[in-house]
Amino acid sequence: MIMTVLFQWDNDFNIGIQEIDEQHKVLVSLLNDLHNAIREHHGKATSREILDRLAEYTRTHFLLEESLMRLTHYPGFEIHKAQHEDLIRQVRDLQEKLDKENITITFELLHFLKTWLARHIHDSDKRFGAYFQETNLTKFSQWTDEVNEVMKRKKWWWKFW
């Protein structure tokens, strides 16, 4: 089967904080993996395993974002954190429903996750990215050429989740 893309990443999604942008790309990749697993009928167990990795990685990603927000005294922190907690609660409820009712992950769920992620990046995360840049913290968000070379060879820990 031909891989199809549910969520096409483009640079318009970059918020200007390199590590967060890289993590967003991983989230998009996991969402696309889930889409293809469902589309190609890989089975409920495979789809559930990808959903679980997506959920766990999302929690890890949210912790990084929230840590940066606390460190920079971001004024929109509480609202942003509440958005994260709401999504985590919805996904946890979905996982419980999948376990109890023996249902499958649907394209409607994928559309919800894609829409939520795209809107969250374009709205809430971009607002934080702008704050980060306005507070002159961008000098800490870009890696030097030397660090870039090391990072190209490094195995990213979050890509194994």
N, C-alpha and C positions, 0 to 999 in steps of 0.2 A: 504494500500500500504506500501511497505517497503521503509524506508528512504534510499536514495542513497547519496553518498558523491561526490560532484564535486571536492572539494579541500580538500585533506587529510593533516591536520596539522601534522608536526613532528618537533622535536627539532632542526633540521637543519635550520628552519626558525627563531629561536631565534637570536636576535641581541645583547643580553646582557644588555638591559635596560628593567627592569621588567615591568614597566607600558606600554611601547610601545609594548612589546611582548604580554601582556595581551590584549591590544587593537587590535593587529593584529589577535589574536584568535577570537575576537568578529567579526571583518570584515569577516574572513573566515566563521564563523558560519552564518552570515547574507547572504553571498553569497550562502552557501549550502541551507539555507532556501528558497532563491529565486529559486534556481535550483529545489528543490522539489515542490514548488508551481507551477512552470511551468510544470514539468514532470507529476504531478498528476492532472493537469487541474483544479486548484483552481479558475481560472478566472482572467481576466485582472485587476480587482480592487484589488484583493489580491496581485498579482504580483507587481502591481504598488506601493502599500503601502509598500511592503518589499523593493523595489528599492528605494523609497523615504527615508526610514529609513537608508538604506545602504549609500545613498548619503549624508544624514545629518550627520551620524556618521563618515563618511570618512572626511568630512570637519572639524569636531571636532578633530578627530585624527590628521589630518594634522596640525592643530593649535598647538597641543601639541608638535609634532615633531619640527615644525618650531620655537616654543618658546625655546625649549631645544637647538636648533642649534644656535639661536641668543645669548642665555645666555653663551654658550661655545665658541662663536666666530668661529664656524665651517667654514672652508674655502670653502666647497662645498655648502654652504647655497643657493646661488642664483640659481645654477643649480637644486638643489633638489626642491626648491620652485617652479621653472618653471615647473618641472615635475608634481608637485601637481596641479598647476593651469591648466595645459593642460588636466589632467584627469577630473578635476571639470568642465571645459568648455565642454568636450566631453559628460559627463553625463548630464549636463544641456541641451545641444543640443538634446540629446536623449529624455529627459523628455518632451521637447517642441514638438519634432516630435511625440511622443506617444500621446500627447494631441491633436495636430492638425490633424494628419493623421489617428487616431483611429487604430493604428497597435498594435501588441502584442510584448512582449519581447521575443526574440528568444534565442535558444541555442548558436547561433553565438555570441550574445552579452555576454552571460555568459562566453563563452570561452575567449572572449576578456578581460573581467574583471578579470577572474582567471589568465590568462597569465600576464596581466599587474601587478596584485598584487604580484604574485610569483616572477616575474623578479625584480620588484621594491624592494621587501624585500631582495632578494638575492644579489642585486647589490647596489643600492643607500643606503638603510637602513643599510645593513651590513657595508658599508663603514663608515657611521656615528657611528654605534656601536663600530667599531674598534677605531675611533677617540676618542670617549667618554672614552673608556678603556685606550687608550694611554695617555690621559690627566689626568689619575688617578681619574676620576670622578665616577668610578664603585662603590666606597664605598658608594655613594649616591643612587645607582640604586637598591641595594638589601635591602629588608626589614629585620628587625631583627625578631627573633622568636616570640617576643611579638607582634610586628606589624602584623606578619603573622596570628597569632591567631585571632586578632581583625578583620583582613580583611576577614578571612574565614566566619565570622558571618555577615559581612557588605553586604548590597545590593549595588551592583555596579551601579552607576547612569547611565552609558552608556549602560547597558544591557536593559534598559527600553525604548530605543529610537527606 
